[in-house]
Amino acid sequence: MRNVRPILVKTLLTGAVLVSAVVANAQCRSFAKNKCVPELAPFKFNETFNAAQLAPGEEAEVNLTFYSGQEYRVMVCTHPILGEVNWKLVDENNRIVFESLADEPKHHFDLKAASTVPMKVIVWVPGAGKSDMVHVGCVAIMVGFKE
């Protein structure tokens, strides 16, 4: 009977972690849908949801493909608790196509693809300040296109 208790505790803890991750993802999706999608206008949201819960000092990246002749808006939308973030769009050779830094933020970048190209968006939250409190917030990478 003694061996069952640690297994039960580990199972319950694992379940709690999974449930909290699902809830956080749902909250992030709701935030992106309600706040970020309207900001893409006049571009139409491509319905691909790319988001992560990030804390200061963390980074995320998303691979995207832009198709020839199409006009796009790439936007990074963050929860206010994080403040401004840094982000860049790089081509397949890691050359910077666009960059936004937290001290001079630009929330979106418009481009027209001359040919079909793969690119990557890299987002990083500036390092933690002097506070012991760690804030985690949603960072959504949104792509819109013109019809």
Summary of the structure (lengths in Angstrom):
residues: 147
radius of gyration: 18.5
end to end distance: 64.5
largest distance: 67.6
contacts: 390
relative contact order: 0.27
helix: 27%
strand: 39%
